[in-house]
Amino acid sequence: MTLPRQPKSPLCLCETSIPGVTDPMLYIGMLFSMFAWHVEDHYLYSINYHHCGAPKTWYGVPGHAALDFEKVVQNHIYTDHIIPSTKGEDGAFAVLLEKTTMFAPSTLLKHDVPLYKAVQMPGEFVITFPKAYHAG
């Protein structure tokens, strides 16, 4: 029985399955695979276990800097050529929700957004916190 289905978990009250929340998800990576910048749905925590293979590199921005991250994306990644200024903050945020945004972590450092790097080895866990943007 998974953790969300335990009798004392409030998630056991969910009558329908929510992938990644009530039911675990399995991701398989290979050489040169990556995942785009994103936060977890509903700003939930996440836990990732690395079963086997090569080390996995993560980049993360703490939740308290989420707005700074989004401003960099709006002003330096998705410029008016990509998202018209009429869409404002919501335009950049909507694109981020699609989990397709990739850019160099150095862009964040250049604009004073706090950034952390972790290298996850097989047998290790990585936990992400609410509103913490991450990619790898």
C-alpha positions as CSV (number, residue, x, y, z in Angstrom):
1,M,0.0,0.0,0.0
2,T,1.4,3.4,-1.0
3,L,1.8,6.2,1.5
4,P,-1.2,8.3,0.2
5,R,-3.5,5.2,0.6
6,Q,-2.6,4.7,4.3
7,P,-5.6,5.0,6.6
8,K,-4.3,8.1,8.4
9,S,-3.4,10.0,5.3
10,P,-5.9,12.7,4.2
11,L,-5.2,11.6,0.6
12,C,-6.9,8.3,1.3
13,L,-10.2,10.2,1.1
14,C,-9.6,10.9,-2.6
15,E,-11.9,8.7,-4.5
16,T,-10.2,9.1,-7.8
17,S,-6.6,8.5,-8.7
18,I,-4.3,11.5,-9.1
19,P,-1.1,10.5,-10.9
20,G,1.9,11.7,-9.0
21,V,-0.1,12.5,-5.9
22,T,-2.1,9.4,-4.9
23,D,-0.2,7.1,-7.2
24,P,3.5,7.0,-7.8
25,M,5.0,7.8,-11.2
26,L,8.0,6.2,-12.8
27,Y,10.4,8.2,-15.0
28,I,13.0,6.5,-17.2
29,G,16.0,8.6,-18.3
30,M,18.8,7.8,-20.7
31,L,21.8,9.5,-22.1
32,F,21.1,13.3,-22.6
33,S,17.6,13.1,-21.1
34,M,16.5,16.2,-19.2
35,F,13.5,17.6,-17.4
36,A,12.3,21.2,-17.9
37,W,12.0,24.0,-15.3
38,H,8.8,23.6,-13.3
39,V,7.1,23.5,-9.8
40,E,5.0,20.7,-8.7
41,D,1.2,20.8,-9.2
42,H,-0.6,22.7,-6.5
43,Y,2.9,23.6,-5.1
44,L,3.1,20.2,-3.4
45,Y,6.3,18.6,-2.2
46,S,7.8,15.8,-4.3
47,I,10.2,13.0,-3.6
48,N,12.4,11.3,-6.2
49,Y,14.3,8.1,-5.8
50,H,17.1,7.3,-8.2
51,H,17.1,3.5,-8.7
52,C,20.1,2.9,-10.8
53,G,22.3,4.3,-13.6
54,A,24.4,7.5,-14.0
55,P,24.2,10.4,-11.5
56,K,21.3,12.7,-12.1
57,T,22.0,16.5,-11.9
58,W,19.3,18.8,-10.4
59,Y,19.1,22.6,-10.3
60,G,16.8,24.2,-7.9
61,V,15.5,27.6,-6.9
62,P,14.1,27.9,-3.3
63,G,10.4,28.7,-3.0
64,H,11.0,32.1,-1.5
65,A,12.6,33.1,-4.8
66,A,9.9,31.8,-7.1
67,L,8.7,35.3,-8.1
68,D,12.3,36.3,-8.9
69,F,12.6,33.2,-11.1
70,E,9.4,34.0,-12.9
71,K,10.5,37.6,-13.5
72,V,13.7,36.4,-15.1
73,V,11.7,34.0,-17.3
74,Q,9.3,36.8,-18.3
75,N,12.0,39.5,-18.9
76,H,14.9,37.4,-20.3
77,I,13.6,34.1,-21.6
78,Y,10.1,34.7,-23.0
79,T,10.5,38.2,-24.5
80,D,7.9,40.1,-26.4
81,H,8.9,38.1,-29.6
82,I,7.7,34.9,-27.9
83,I,4.9,36.1,-25.5
84,P,3.3,39.5,-26.4
85,S,3.5,42.0,-23.5
86,T,-0.3,42.0,-23.5
87,K,-0.1,38.6,-21.8
88,G,2.1,40.0,-19.0
89,E,3.1,37.8,-16.1
90,D,0.4,35.3,-16.8
91,G,1.8,34.5,-20.3
92,A,5.2,33.5,-19.0
93,F,3.7,31.6,-16.1
94,A,1.3,29.7,-18.4
95,V,4.2,28.6,-20.6
96,L,6.1,27.4,-17.5
97,L,3.1,25.3,-16.5
98,E,3.5,23.4,-19.8
99,K,6.8,22.0,-18.4
100,T,8.7,22.8,-21.7
101,T,11.0,25.6,-20.6
102,M,14.7,24.9,-20.7
103,F,17.4,27.5,-20.3
104,A,20.9,27.6,-18.7
105,P,21.0,27.8,-14.9
106,S,23.7,30.5,-15.3
107,T,20.9,32.8,-16.6
108,L,19.4,32.8,-13.1
109,L,22.8,33.5,-11.4
110,K,23.4,36.4,-13.8
111,H,20.2,38.0,-12.4
112,D,20.8,37.2,-8.8
113,V,18.3,34.4,-8.4
114,P,19.5,31.9,-5.7
115,L,20.3,28.6,-7.3
116,Y,21.4,25.3,-6.0
117,K,22.9,22.2,-7.7
118,A,22.6,18.7,-6.5
119,V,24.0,15.5,-8.0
120,Q,21.8,12.5,-7.1
121,M,23.5,9.1,-7.1
122,P,21.7,5.8,-7.4
123,G,20.1,4.8,-4.0
124,E,19.5,8.5,-3.0
125,F,16.4,10.6,-2.6
126,V,15.8,14.2,-3.6
127,I,12.9,16.1,-2.0
128,T,11.6,19.3,-3.6
129,F,9.7,21.8,-1.6
130,P,6.6,23.9,-2.4
131,K,7.1,26.6,-5.0
132,A,10.7,25.5,-5.6
133,Y,11.4,25.6,-9.3
134,H,13.7,22.8,-10.4
135,A,15.1,21.3,-13.6
136,G,17.7,18.8,-14.5
